[in-house]
Amino acid sequence: MNIIITGTSSGIGYALVEELLFNYHDIYIHAITRNQRALSNLQKKYKKNLFVYNYNLSKTHHLQKLISRLQKISPIDIIINNAAVLIKKNAPDLSLNDFYKTYYLNTYVPFTLSVSLIPNLQKSNIPHVINIGSMGGLEKNLKFKGMSFYSSSKAALANITECLAQEFKSTGIHFNYLALGTVQTKMMKKAFPTHKALHKPKDIAKFIAHFTIHYPRFFNGQLIPVASDII
């Protein structure tokens, strides 16, 4: 089983790589990271099952080069779009560049990566695309100061998940969106220094791994709240 995971240098992505390699057999993890050294210990331990791709997905040419490499993998069974950026600023301080950075990585990258690899996913018996989202990206949930671009980019990703699930329904590829509350990661701590989340990356990683592998046939086009802890 070939599993692609983005944003694996730390936090949920790193914990997810570790969880899958330790608890599941006959899998091959293709981990996308901006910092290859962050995964060096796991690479030494699981060298036959872990392939590390050192790309900065916020750069267009890196994304295109990565897609070209991943298109050589057949089949691709699972894609977990986890990479994201959080720019926390009050609305008057947000710039066009902030908008571009946020929507590019949080929305465009998972969309383009998934669509570009449709032929590879179609060769799998259990093709499943998981978009890691946010409770703040769900309609009618509580929103927070300084999170305009982050939350709205995750809302766009939620809508894209529903659209792709419908568009590719006949192919058997399932697309789902996991809406997380706060998790004790570096990104969360930087945005909210005084808040201590109830959930650690390894706890969320266990859920994501189990859901991704065991439930691809039961859900499609669903926006699923996972962590109830919100700020």
N, C-alpha and C positions, 0 to 999 in steps of 0.2 A: 504494500500500500504506500503510495507516494503522497505526502502531505506537505503543502507549501504554507509557511507561516511568515508574515511580515512583522517588522518591529520586534525583533527578538534579542536586542542587546541588554534589556533589563525588564523589570516589572512583569506584567502578565505574559508577554511574549516569551521571555526567558523561562519563566516558570512553566509555561505550556510545553516548550521544547523538552525540558527536564521531565515533566510529568509523562509525556507520551513515550519518551525513550525508556524510562524506568518501568512503566507499568503495562506497556503494550508491546506485543511481539510482531515480527514480520512487517515492520513499518520502516519507511525511510523519510526522514525529515529534511526538507529543503528550507533552511532558515535564512531569511533575508535580514541583514543588519547593516548599520552604518559603522559598526565597530566590531570587526572580526575577532579581536582579542578577547572581547567579552565572553565569547563562546569557546575559548581555547580549552578550558578544562573539560567541558562536555565533549568537545571534538576528540580529545585524547581518549576519553573513556568509551565513547560510542563511535569510533572512527568509521566503522563499516555502515552505520545507519544514519549518520548526520553529515549533511553537506551544507557548507556555509557559503553564502553569496554576499560579498561585501559591496553593497550599493547604497547610495543615498537617494531614496525614492523621491525626495523633494526636487531632484534635478531631472529634467525631462530626458536628457540623453542617457542617464543611468537607468531610468525606467524602461526605455526602449531596448537597451542592451540586455537588461535582465529578462525581459519578455522573450527576446530571441533565444536566450539560453534555456529558459523554462519550456519553450515550445518543443524542445528536443526530448522532453520527458514524456513517456507514454506507458501506461495511462497516468493522468493526474486524478487522484481520487478525492482529495479534499484541499480546499484553499481556505485559509483563515486570515482574513484581512484585519490585522490588528494595529498596524502602524498608524500613528496619529500625532497631531500637534495641538497644543492648547495655548492660545495667546489670550491671556486674561487682561483686558483693559476696559476702562469705562468707554461707553459708546462714542463720546466726542473725540477720544484719543485714537480710535481705530482708523487705520489707513487702508488704501487700496492694496498696498503690499501685504498687509496683514490678512486681508480678505483672500488674496491670491494664495498665500502660503497655506492658510487654513483649508480652504476649499480644494486646493490642488491635492494635498496629502490625504485629507480626511474623506474626500468624496470622489475626486477624479481618479486617483490612483487605484482604489479598490474596484471602481467600475471598469477601468481600462484593463487592469490585470485580469479580472474575471472574464471579461468578454473576449480578450485576446486568446485565452486558453480554453475556450469552449470546445474546440475540436479534440483537445487532449482529455477534457472532462468526459466527453461523450464516449470515450473508450473504456471508461470505468463502469463497474457494475453498481457502484454506490456513490455517484458524484454528488458532492455536497460543498456548497460555498457558504461560509460563515462570515458575516460582517459584524465586527465588534463595535457596538454602538454605545449609547449613553441614555440613561433615564431622562436626561435633559433634552434628548432628541425626540422624545415621544410627545404627542399632542396632549395638551391639557395637564401636563406635569408641571410642577413648580420650577420656575426659572430663576437664575441668580445673576446678580450684578457682575458685569465684566465678562460674561460668558456668551455674548450675542453671537459671535462668529462660530465658536466651538459648538454650541448647542444647535444652531441652525444648520451647520455643516453635517452634523450627525442626523438631524431631521431629514436632510436631503438624502443621506445614505440610506436611511430607513425607507424612504419612498422609492429609491432606486432598487432596493432589495425586492420590494413588492412588484415593481415593474419587470425586473429580470425574471423573477419567478414565473410571472405570467407569460412573458415573451418566449421563454425557453421551456415551458411546461411540457411540450411534446417530446423534448429530448430526454426527459427523465432526470435532468439536473435540478437539484433542490437548492434554493437560496433562502437563508434565514438570517435574522438580525437579533443579536443578543444585546439587550439594553442593560448596561451595568450601572449600578450606583457607584459611590465612591469606593475606591480600592487604595490601600496604602502603598502607592507607588511614588517614585520621584516626581513624576509629572503632577500628581495630585498634591503632594506636599509643597511643591513650588507655588502652585496656584492658591492653595489654602493652608498656609503654614501652621495655623492653630488647630486645624481639624484633624482628629484621629479617626480614620475609617475603621469600621468593624471588620472589614474583610482584607485578608492578605492575598497577594498575588497567587500563591500556591493553592489557596482554597478555591479561588475563582478558576484557576487553571484546571483543577480536578473536574469541576463541573463542565467547563468548555470541552475538555477532552472526551469525557463520557458522552455528552450530548452529541458532539460532532460525529463520533464513531458509531454510536449505538442507535441514534434516532434520525438518520437522514430520510428514512421512508415515512416517518410519521408527521413531519412538518415541512411545509413549503410556503414561502412568502409570508412567514410569520414574524412579528415583532414581539420578542419575548423578554419581559422584565426578569432580571436575574438577581441583582443585589438590591435589597430594599433600603439600604442605608444611603440616604441622600442628605446633602448639606442643608 
